[in-house]
Amino acid sequence: MTDDTGILQHAIFSVPNCQEGYTTDDNARALAVTVLLQESRVFEREIPANLSRRYFAFLEFAFHSKLGRFRNFLVYDRQWHEPIGSEDSHGR
C-alpha cells in the first residue's frame, strides 16, 4: 500500500487502488503506527525507518505554509485536489 510518495488511501483486496490517491490523515496514521511499532520492539523484525521518513515527508509536503493548514487529498499524479483539507485531516 506504500509507494515512494506515501500510503495510498484505498485498495481492492491487496492491490492498491491508485485512482483513489493519498490522504494526509491516512499518512498521519501510518506515521503514528510505524513510530509506535519501532518503539515497542514487539516484532523480531525491525520496522524500516524509511517508512516513518516517507510518511513524515508526505505530511511536510501536505502543509500549506502560506495558509498555515494541511491539504488532504493528493491524486496519484501528485497534484493536490484542494487548497486545504477538512478539519478532521488537519487535526490528525
C-alpha positions as CSV (number, residue, x, y, z in Angstrom):
1,M,0.0,0.0,0.0
2,T,3.0,2.3,0.3
3,D,5.0,3.7,-2.6
4,D,7.6,6.4,-3.0
5,T,5.0,9.1,-2.1
6,G,3.2,7.6,0.9
7,I,0.5,5.2,1.8
8,L,-2.4,5.0,-0.7
9,Q,-5.8,5.6,0.7
10,H,-7.7,2.5,-0.7
11,A,-7.1,-0.9,-2.1
12,I,-9.1,-3.6,-4.0
13,F,-8.3,-6.5,-1.7
14,S,-4.5,-6.5,-1.6
15,V,-3.9,-4.3,-4.7
16,P,-3.5,-0.6,-4.1
17,N,-6.2,1.5,-5.9
18,C,-4.1,4.2,-7.5
19,Q,-7.2,6.1,-8.7
20,E,-8.1,7.0,-5.2
21,G,-4.7,8.7,-4.4
22,Y,-3.4,9.6,-1.0
23,T,-4.7,11.4,2.1
24,T,-3.0,13.4,4.8
25,D,-5.0,11.7,7.6
26,D,-4.0,8.2,6.3
27,N,-0.3,9.1,6.1
28,A,-0.5,10.6,9.6
29,R,-2.0,7.4,11.0
30,A,0.7,5.3,9.1
31,L,3.4,7.6,10.7
32,A,1.9,7.0,14.2
33,V,1.8,3.2,13.7
34,T,5.4,3.0,12.4
35,V,6.7,5.1,15.3
36,L,4.8,3.1,17.9
37,L,6.0,-0.2,16.4
38,Q,9.6,1.0,16.3
39,E,9.4,2.0,20.0
40,S,7.6,-1.2,21.1
41,R,10.1,-3.7,19.7
42,V,7.2,-6.2,19.6
43,F,8.3,-7.6,16.3
44,E,11.5,-9.6,15.8
45,R,11.9,-7.8,12.5
46,E,12.8,-4.1,12.6
47,I,10.2,-1.8,11.0
48,P,12.1,0.1,8.3
49,A,12.8,3.6,9.4
50,N,12.4,4.8,5.8
51,L,8.6,4.2,6.2
52,S,8.4,6.7,9.0
53,R,10.5,9.2,7.0
54,R,8.3,8.7,3.9
55,Y,5.1,9.3,5.9
56,F,6.6,12.3,7.6
57,A,7.8,13.7,4.3
58,F,4.2,13.4,2.9
59,L,2.9,15.4,5.9
60,E,5.5,18.1,5.3
61,F,4.6,18.2,1.7
62,A,0.9,18.4,2.6
63,F,1.4,21.5,4.8
64,H,0.5,24.7,3.0
65,S,2.8,27.2,4.7
66,K,1.1,30.3,3.4
67,L,-2.3,29.2,4.8
68,G,-0.9,27.5,7.9
69,R,-3.1,24.5,7.1
70,F,-2.7,21.0,5.7
71,R,-4.1,19.9,2.4
72,N,-5.7,16.4,2.5
73,F,-6.2,14.7,-0.9
74,L,-3.3,14.2,-3.3
75,V,-4.2,12.5,-6.6
76,Y,-1.9,9.8,-7.9
77,D,-0.3,12.2,-10.4
78,R,0.9,14.2,-7.3
79,Q,-1.4,17.2,-7.7
80,W,-3.4,18.5,-4.7
81,H,-7.1,18.2,-5.1
82,E,-7.9,21.1,-2.8
83,P,-6.1,24.1,-1.2
84,I,-6.8,23.0,2.3
85,G,-8.2,19.8,3.8
86,S,-11.0,19.2,6.2
87,E,-10.9,19.9,10.0
88,D,-10.5,16.2,10.5
89,S,-7.5,15.9,8.3
90,H,-6.0,19.0,9.8
91,G,-6.5,17.6,13.3
92,R,-4.7,14.3,12.6
